[in-house]
Amino acid sequence: MKDHYLTEQHQHAITKVVHQILSQLNDRQIDSDLSRITSAGDCNPATAQLQELYEMLNILSGGIETLNSDQQRLSNESLQTQITLPTLTEELSRVKLSIEESNDFLEGVKHNQDILKQDLASLQEKISDLQHVSHDGTFVWRITNFKEKMIDVQSERQTSIYSPPFYSSQTGYKMRARLYLNGDGNARHTHMSLFFVLMRSFNDPILKFPFNHKVTFCLYDQTPAQRHILDSFRPDIRSNSFQRPRSDMNIASGIPKFLPLEMIQQEGNPYVQDDTMFIKIMVDFGDTPKTLLPYAVSLNPGLPTHIQQALIKQEAERRSQQQPGEQSQIPPE
């Protein structure tokens, strides 16, 4: 019923009835009688009720006229809304398209940010490498977070790690080491594998290939005992590993069974101290006698390279000047 009262059909019906009643009550004769009766003080209940009904109908008529006015206003507003709606719909479509374009732009920005982060990480790595770069054919590689790296290789999240690049001279060969903490190939799970990697550099056009200089690895004993682990190999000049690099790096080559894993897995072993390991890579361009290698690695790494080389040369001369009998006392390698 409430919904029906609000309908336009009902409002028109009420308006029609009210107008008919008002037309009858506004008749001159009825008005004259009502005036006469009222002035005469007639208290007939029927007349009083008729007067009340007349006043009520006047109020109702005013209310209906107000409703009609509101209806007309709402109708005009509705018409204006209908006219505006297509424009708003079109504007909404433009806003949606703009949002989609913004989302695409933000996705592109996010992708570019990811690329920039990778480039930044790569640049930071290069800067770090440059801070520790060597140009004399030797490099002391400091390997930190050893336990974490060992867990990574054992779970195969990362099979090997690379040392920073180093050089044989300012215009020389570019090189690095590659370490398999859990072994590689037949040495997997039994030995630590250590390899030498020849890298491509701007100087390659003026260098001689194949690379044929002996490479020595030294795992430092960090205790005063200084029982360093030493091993060397001479490049196979027929191997692609030692030809002029055509990509960023040649295939690594070196010593698969450099060190039994049990030696570095023991708690408190001298080769891993404070979760850190030190490995020295030495490229021998002067064919240092193998018997001098233990002496060479026993020198203080903090000494300048030319001082170390001078000391090695002095030691070689001292040994060469010893008597044959004294030389025989030198234990064979």
C-alpha positions as CSV (number, residue, x, y, z in Angstrom):
1,M,0.0,0.0,0.0
2,K,2.8,2.4,0.9
3,D,4.5,1.9,-2.5
4,H,1.1,2.3,-4.2
5,Y,0.5,5.7,-2.5
6,L,3.8,6.9,-3.9
7,T,2.9,6.1,-7.5
8,E,2.0,8.8,-10.0
9,Q,-1.3,7.1,-10.8
10,H,-2.5,7.3,-7.2
11,Q,-1.4,10.9,-6.9
12,H,-3.4,11.9,-10.0
13,A,-6.5,10.2,-8.7
14,I,-6.2,11.9,-5.3
15,T,-5.7,15.3,-7.0
16,K,-8.8,14.7,-9.2
17,V,-11.0,13.8,-6.2
18,V,-9.8,16.8,-4.1
19,H,-10.5,19.2,-7.0
20,Q,-14.0,17.8,-7.4
21,I,-14.7,18.2,-3.7
22,L,-13.2,21.7,-3.6
23,S,-15.3,22.6,-6.7
24,Q,-18.5,21.6,-4.9
25,L,-17.6,23.3,-1.7
26,N,-16.6,26.5,-3.4
27,D,-20.0,26.8,-4.9
28,R,-21.4,30.3,-4.0
29,Q,-24.5,29.0,-2.4
30,I,-22.6,26.7,0.0
31,D,-20.2,29.5,0.8
32,S,-23.2,31.8,1.6
33,D,-24.9,29.2,3.8
34,L,-21.7,28.4,5.6
35,S,-21.2,32.1,6.3
36,R,-24.7,32.5,7.5
37,I,-24.6,29.4,9.7
38,T,-21.3,30.4,11.1
39,S,-22.4,34.0,11.9
40,A,-25.7,32.8,13.4
41,G,-23.7,30.6,15.8
42,D,-25.4,27.4,14.6
43,C,-23.7,24.5,16.4
44,N,-25.0,21.8,14.3
45,P,-22.4,19.0,14.5
46,A,-22.8,18.2,10.8
47,T,-22.0,21.7,9.9
48,A,-18.9,21.7,12.1
49,Q,-17.7,18.5,10.5
50,L,-18.2,20.0,7.1
51,Q,-16.2,23.0,8.0
52,E,-13.3,20.8,9.3
53,L,-13.5,18.7,6.1
54,Y,-13.3,21.9,4.1
55,E,-10.2,23.1,5.9
56,M,-8.6,19.6,5.7
57,L,-9.2,19.5,1.9
58,N,-7.6,23.0,1.6
59,I,-4.5,21.7,3.4
60,L,-4.5,18.5,1.3
61,S,-4.8,20.5,-1.9
62,G,-1.8,22.6,-1.0
63,G,0.2,19.5,-0.1
64,I,-0.7,18.0,-3.4
65,E,0.3,21.1,-5.3
66,T,3.6,21.0,-3.5
67,L,4.1,17.4,-4.4
68,N,3.2,18.2,-8.0
69,S,5.8,21.0,-8.0
70,D,8.4,18.6,-6.5
71,Q,7.5,16.0,-9.0
72,Q,8.0,18.5,-11.9
73,R,11.4,19.5,-10.3
74,L,12.5,15.9,-10.0
75,S,11.4,15.2,-13.5
76,N,13.5,18.1,-14.7
77,E,16.5,16.9,-12.7
78,S,16.0,13.4,-14.0
79,L,15.9,14.7,-17.5
80,Q,19.1,16.7,-16.9
81,T,20.7,13.6,-15.4
82,Q,19.8,11.6,-18.4
83,I,21.4,14.2,-20.6
84,T,24.5,14.3,-18.4
85,L,24.8,10.5,-18.0
86,P,26.3,9.7,-21.5
87,T,28.9,12.4,-20.8
88,L,29.7,10.9,-17.4
89,T,29.8,7.4,-18.9
90,E,32.2,8.6,-21.6
91,E,34.3,10.3,-18.9
92,L,34.3,7.1,-16.8
93,S,35.5,5.1,-19.8
94,R,38.4,7.6,-20.2
95,V,39.2,7.3,-16.5
96,K,39.2,3.5,-16.7
97,L,41.5,3.6,-19.8
98,S,43.8,6.1,-18.0
99,I,43.9,3.8,-15.0
100,E,44.8,0.8,-17.2
101,E,47.5,2.9,-18.9
102,S,48.8,3.9,-15.5
103,N,48.9,0.3,-14.4
104,D,50.8,-0.7,-17.5
105,F,53.2,2.2,-17.0
106,L,53.7,1.2,-13.3
107,E,54.4,-2.4,-14.4
108,G,56.9,-1.1,-16.8
109,V,58.5,1.0,-14.1
110,K,58.6,-2.0,-11.8
111,H,60.3,-4.1,-14.5
112,N,62.8,-1.3,-15.1
113,Q,63.4,-1.1,-11.4
114,D,64.1,-4.8,-11.2
115,I,66.6,-4.4,-14.1
116,L,68.2,-1.4,-12.4
117,K,68.5,-3.4,-9.2
118,Q,70.3,-6.2,-11.1
119,D,72.5,-3.7,-12.8
120,L,73.3,-2.0,-9.5
121,A,74.1,-5.4,-7.9
122,S,76.4,-6.2,-10.8
123,L,78.0,-2.8,-10.7
124,Q,78.6,-3.1,-6.9
125,E,80.2,-6.5,-7.5
126,K,82.4,-5.0,-10.2
127,I,83.4,-2.1,-7.9
128,S,84.1,-4.6,-5.1
129,D,86.2,-6.6,-7.6
130,L,88.1,-3.5,-8.6
131,Q,88.9,-2.7,-5.0
132,H,90.6,-6.0,-4.5
133,V,92.0,-6.5,-8.0
134,S,95.6,-7.6,-8.5
135,H,97.9,-7.0,-11.4
136,D,100.8,-9.2,-10.6
137,G,99.5,-12.7,-11.4
138,T,98.8,-13.5,-7.7
139,F,95.6,-13.2,-5.8
140,V,94.6,-14.0,-2.2
141,W,90.9,-15.0,-2.2
142,R,89.1,-14.4,1.1
143,I,86.1,-16.6,1.3
144,T,83.7,-15.5,4.1
145,N,80.5,-17.2,5.4
146,F,82.0,-20.6,4.8
147,K,79.4,-22.6,6.6
148,E,76.5,-20.9,4.7
149,K,78.3,-21.5,1.3
150,M,78.9,-25.2,2.2
151,I,75.2,-25.6,3.0
152,D,74.3,-24.0,-0.3
153,V,76.5,-26.4,-2.3
154,Q,75.4,-29.4,-0.4
155,S,71.7,-28.6,-1.1
156,E,72.7,-27.8,-4.7
157,R,71.4,-24.2,-4.5
158,Q,74.8,-23.2,-5.7
159,T,77.3,-25.7,-7.0
160,S,80.4,-23.4,-7.2
161,I,81.7,-20.0,-6.4
162,Y,84.0,-17.7,-8.4
163,S,86.8,-15.5,-7.1
164,P,87.0,-11.8,-8.2
165,P,89.0,-11.4,-11.4
166,F,92.7,-10.6,-11.3
167,Y,95.4,-9.8,-13.9
168,S,98.9,-10.9,-14.7
169,S,99.9,-7.2,-15.3
170,Q,98.3,-3.9,-16.1
171,T,97.9,-5.1,-19.8
172,G,98.0,-8.8,-19.1
173,Y,95.8,-11.9,-18.9
174,K,92.5,-11.7,-17.0
175,M,91.9,-14.7,-14.7
176,R,89.8,-16.0,-11.8
177,A,89.4,-19.1,-9.7
178,R,86.4,-21.4,-9.5
179,L,85.8,-23.4,-6.3
180,Y,83.6,-26.4,-5.8
181,L,83.4,-26.7,-2.1
182,N,81.6,-30.1,-2.3
183,G,83.7,-31.3,-5.3
184,D,83.1,-31.7,-9.0
185,G,82.7,-34.8,-11.2
186,N,84.4,-37.8,-9.7
187,A,85.5,-35.8,-6.7
188,R,82.0,-34.9,-5.7
189,H,81.2,-35.4,-2.0
190,T,84.8,-36.5,-1.4
191,H,87.2,-33.6,-2.2
192,M,87.2,-29.8,-2.7
193,S,87.8,-29.0,-6.3
194,L,89.7,-25.9,-7.3
195,F,90.0,-24.6,-10.9
196,F,91.6,-21.9,-12.9
197,V,89.6,-19.8,-15.3
198,L,90.9,-17.7,-18.2
199,M,88.7,-14.7,-18.9
200,R,88.2,-12.5,-22.0
201,S,89.8,-9.1,-21.7
202,F,90.5,-6.0,-23.9
203,N,94.2,-7.0,-23.9
204,D,93.8,-10.4,-25.6
205,P,94.6,-9.2,-29.1
206,I,98.2,-8.4,-28.0
207,L,98.7,-11.4,-25.7
208,K,100.1,-14.8,-26.6
209,F,97.9,-17.9,-26.7
210,P,97.6,-20.7,-25.8
211,F,98.2,-19.8,-22.2
212,N,101.0,-22.1,-20.9
213,H,102.1,-20.8,-17.5
214,K,102.1,-22.9,-14.4
215,V,99.3,-22.2,-11.9
216,T,99.7,-22.9,-8.2
217,F,97.0,-23.0,-5.5
218,C,97.6,-22.5,-1.8
219,L,95.0,-23.1,0.9
220,Y,96.3,-21.2,4.0
221,D,96.7,-22.8,7.4
222,Q,95.6,-19.8,9.5
223,T,97.5,-21.0,12.6
224,P,101.1,-20.4,13.5
225,A,101.8,-24.0,12.3
226,Q,101.5,-22.8,8.7
227,R,100.8,-26.2,7.2
228,H,99.6,-24.8,4.0
229,I,98.1,-27.0,1.3
230,L,100.0,-26.5,-2.0
231,D,99.3,-28.0,-5.4
232,S,100.2,-26.9,-9.0
233,F,99.4,-27.8,-12.5
234,R,100.7,-26.8,-15.9
235,P,98.1,-26.0,-18.6
236,D,97.4,-28.5,-21.4
237,I,97.9,-26.1,-24.4
238,R,95.7,-28.4,-26.5
239,S,92.7,-27.7,-24.3
240,N,90.1,-25.1,-25.2
241,S,90.5,-23.8,-21.6
242,F,93.8,-22.2,-22.4
243,Q,93.0,-20.8,-25.9
244,R,92.1,-17.2,-26.5
245,P,88.7,-16.7,-24.9
246,R,85.8,-16.2,-27.3
247,S,83.1,-15.7,-24.5
248,D,83.3,-14.1,-21.1
249,M,85.1,-17.1,-19.6
250,N,86.8,-20.3,-20.9
251,I,85.9,-23.7,-19.4
252,A,87.5,-24.0,-16.0
253,S,90.5,-26.4,-15.6
254,G,92.6,-27.3,-12.6
255,I,92.7,-29.8,-9.7
256,P,89.5,-31.8,-9.1
257,K,90.9,-33.4,-5.9
258,F,92.6,-30.5,-4.4
259,L,91.7,-31.3,-0.7
260,P,89.8,-34.1,1.0
261,L,86.6,-32.7,2.4
262,E,87.1,-34.3,5.8
263,M,90.0,-31.9,6.4
264,I,87.8,-28.8,6.3
265,Q,84.7,-30.4,7.8
266,Q,86.4,-31.1,11.1
267,E,85.5,-28.6,13.8
268,G,88.3,-26.2,14.6
269,N,90.4,-27.2,11.5
270,P,93.2,-24.7,10.8
271,Y,92.0,-23.9,7.2
272,V,88.6,-22.4,8.3
273,Q,88.8,-19.9,11.1
274,D,86.1,-17.5,12.1
275,D,84.0,-19.0,9.2
276,T,86.6,-17.7,6.7
277,M,89.0,-19.4,4.3
278,F,91.9,-18.0,2.4
279,I,93.1,-19.4,-1.0
280,K,96.0,-17.9,-2.9
281,I,96.2,-18.3,-6.7
282,M,99.7,-17.8,-8.2
283,V,100.5,-17.8,-11.9
284,D,104.2,-18.6,-12.3
285,F,105.7,-16.6,-15.2
286,G,109.3,-17.2,-14.1
287,D,109.3,-21.0,-13.7
288,T,110.0,-20.9,-10.0
289,P,111.4,-24.3,-8.9
290,K,108.9,-26.4,-7.2
291,T,111.1,-26.8,-4.1
292,L,110.8,-23.0,-3.6
293,L,107.0,-22.9,-3.5
294,P,106.7,-23.7,0.2
295,Y,109.1,-20.9,0.9
296,A,107.2,-18.5,-1.4
297,V,103.8,-19.1,0.3
298,S,105.4,-18.9,3.7
299,L,106.3,-15.2,3.1
300,N,104.2,-12.5,4.7
301,P,101.4,-11.8,2.1
302,G,101.4,-8.2,3.4
303,L,104.7,-7.6,1.8
304,P,104.7,-5.8,-1.5
305,T,105.0,-8.2,-4.5
306,H,108.4,-6.9,-5.6
307,I,109.8,-7.5,-2.1
308,Q,108.4,-11.1,-2.1
309,Q,109.9,-11.7,-5.5
310,A,113.3,-10.4,-4.3
311,L,113.2,-12.6,-1.3
312,I,112.4,-15.7,-3.4
313,K,115.2,-14.8,-5.7
314,Q,117.6,-14.5,-2.8
315,E,116.5,-17.8,-1.4
316,A,117.0,-19.4,-4.8
317,E,120.5,-18.0,-5.0
318,R,121.3,-19.1,-1.5
319,R,120.3,-22.6,-2.2
320,S,122.2,-22.6,-5.5
321,Q,125.4,-21.6,-3.6
322,Q,125.1,-24.4,-1.0
323,Q,127.6,-27.2,-1.2
324,P,126.5,-30.4,-2.9
325,G,126.4,-32.2,0.4
326,E,124.1,-29.5,1.9
327,Q,121.9,-29.6,-1.2
328,S,121.4,-33.3,-0.7
329,Q,120.0,-32.6,2.7
330,I,117.1,-30.7,1.2
331,P,114.1,-33.1,1.3
332,P,112.8,-33.9,-2.1
333,E,109.3,-32.5,-2.9
